[in-house]
Amino acid sequence: MADEITPNTPQDDDSILGGPPPSGGSAGTPIKATPQSIPADQLSASASVDDEVEAAMLAELARVEAEDATRLGAMGMPTVQPVEFDKFQRVQSTGQAQNIDILLDVKLPVAIELGRTEMSIRDILELGAGSVVELTKLAGEPVDLLVNNKIVARGEVVVVDENFGLRVTSLISPEDRLKSL
């Protein structure tokens, strides 16, 4: 036969690995590393080489990122860049009253609150036609006018053409309105 088959013969580890094992270790025993001292002048030279390598790596990274951005732009992919906004300029007030006409047509929820109470769930479930719920306010006591759930005035309940209404008797001061916010 032209092709000669050789049987599996155990080979020496040295021939496979390319040389004898480091001294001090035999098969199965770990090799202990011994610390070596490096002269100070070699340390500073090593540090400057590290700085040069780092600078070269950063330059290469910037180049690759620029190529990627160009390639993504050519593929129709959006590129992301940080946004820079203009600085705001302070505008001095001219002392004229602000025009609030644009707000006059805004609708807000308005409610008249006759009073409040707390009830247990059992009492609420037992409510039926003819049940009376007692409120915290006395009869004839002023009721609250709420705008956007904030008290702005107080008054008394009146009847206007078969509808209830409110006759305002006092306004809440602007300071008190601000405190309620």
C-alpha positions in Angstrom: 0.0 0.0 0.0 1.1 3.4 -0.8 -0.3 5.0 2.4 1.3 3.7 5.4 -0.8 3.8 8.6 1.1 4.2 11.8 -0.5 3.0 15.0 -1.3 5.5 17.8 1.9 5.8 19.7 2.1 7.8 22.8 4.2 10.9 22.2 6.3 12.8 24.6 4.6 16.0 25.9 7.8 17.9 25.3 7.6 17.1 21.6 4.0 18.3 21.4 4.4 21.5 23.4 7.7 22.4 21.8 10.1 22.1 24.7 10.6 20.9 28.2 8.4 22.2 31.0 9.7 25.1 33.1 12.0 24.0 35.9 10.7 23.4 39.3 7.5 21.7 38.2 6.7 18.1 37.5 3.6 16.6 36.2 0.6 17.4 38.5 2.4 19.9 40.7 1.8 23.7 40.2 4.6 26.0 39.3 5.2 28.8 41.8 5.8 32.2 40.3 8.5 34.1 41.9 8.3 37.9 42.0 10.9 39.7 40.0 12.2 43.1 40.8 12.1 45.7 38.0 14.4 48.7 38.0 12.8 52.1 38.4 14.1 53.4 35.1 12.4 50.4 33.3 9.1 51.1 35.2 8.9 54.7 33.9 9.8 53.6 30.4 7.1 50.9 30.6 4.6 53.6 31.8 5.4 55.8 28.9 5.0 52.9 26.5 1.6 52.2 28.1 0.6 55.9 27.5 1.6 55.7 23.9 -0.3 52.4 23.4 -3.4 53.9 25.1 -3.2 57.1 22.9 -2.9 54.9 19.8 -5.8 52.8 20.8 -8.0 55.9 21.4 -7.0 57.3 18.0 -7.9 53.9 16.4 -11.2 53.8 18.2 -12.1 57.3 17.0 -11.2 56.4 13.5 -13.4 53.2 13.6 -16.3 55.1 15.1 -16.1 57.7 12.3 -16.1 55.0 9.7 -19.1 53.3 11.4 -21.0 56.6 11.4 -20.2 57.2 7.7 -21.2 53.6 6.9 -24.5 53.9 8.8 -25.2 57.2 7.2 -24.7 55.6 3.8 -27.1 52.8 4.7 -29.8 55.3 5.7 -29.4 54.7 9.4 -29.8 57.7 11.6 -26.7 59.0 13.4 -26.9 60.2 16.9 -25.3 63.4 18.0 -25.6 65.4 21.3 -27.9 68.4 21.1 -26.7 71.8 22.0 -29.4 74.3 23.0 -29.0 78.1 22.9 -28.8 79.9 26.2 -31.9 81.6 27.5 -31.8 85.3 27.6 -33.4 87.2 30.5 -36.2 89.5 29.4 -36.7 92.6 31.5 -40.3 93.2 32.4 -41.7 96.4 31.0 -44.1 96.8 34.0 -47.2 96.5 31.8 -50.0 94.2 32.9 -49.8 90.8 31.3 -52.5 90.1 28.7 -54.7 87.3 30.2 -57.4 87.6 27.6 -56.2 84.3 26.1 -57.1 82.5 29.4 -60.6 84.0 29.8 -62.4 81.4 27.7 -60.8 78.4 29.5 -63.4 76.3 31.2 -62.8 75.0 34.8 -64.9 72.7 36.9 -67.0 74.6 39.5 -68.8 72.9 42.4 -70.9 74.0 45.4 -70.2 71.9 48.5 -73.1 71.7 50.9 -71.1 69.7 53.4 -69.1 66.5 53.9 -69.4 63.3 56.0 -67.8 59.9 56.4 -69.7 56.7 56.2 -68.8 53.0 56.6 -69.2 50.7 53.6 -72.1 49.0 55.5 -74.0 52.3 55.9 -73.4 53.2 52.2 -74.8 49.8 51.1 -77.9 50.2 53.3 -78.8 53.6 51.6 -82.1 53.5 49.8 -84.8 55.9 48.7 -85.8 58.1 51.5 -82.5 57.7 53.4 -81.1 60.9 55.0 -77.4 61.6 55.1 -76.3 64.0 57.8 -73.6 66.5 56.7 -71.0 68.3 58.8 -72.4 71.8 58.1 -75.4 73.3 59.9 -78.5 74.5 58.1 -78.1 78.2 57.0 -74.3 78.0 57.3 -72.4 79.3 54.3 -71.5 76.7 51.7 -68.2 76.6 49.7 -67.7 77.5 46.1 -64.9 75.3 44.7 -63.1 76.0 41.4 -60.9 73.2 40.3 -61.4 71.7 43.8 -60.0 74.8 45.5 -62.3 77.0 47.7 -62.5 80.5 46.2 -65.7 81.8 47.8 -68.5 81.2 50.3 -72.2 81.9 50.0 -75.7 80.9 50.8 -78.0 78.6 48.8 -80.8 80.2 46.9 -83.5 79.0 44.5 -83.5 80.6 41.1 -86.4 79.5 38.7 -86.7 76.1 40.4 -82.9 75.6 40.3 -80.5 75.9 43.2 -78.0 78.7 43.1 -75.4 80.4 45.2 -75.4 84.0 46.4 -71.7 84.8 47.1 -71.2 86.4 50.5 -67.4 86.4 50.8 -64.4 85.8 48.6 -61.4 83.9 49.9 -58.3 86.2 50.0 -55.6 85.6 47.5 -53.2 84.8 50.3 -55.6 82.1 51.7 -56.1 80.7 48.2 -52.3 80.4 47.7 -52.0 78.6 51.1 -54.6 76.0 50.0 -52.5 75.1 47.0 
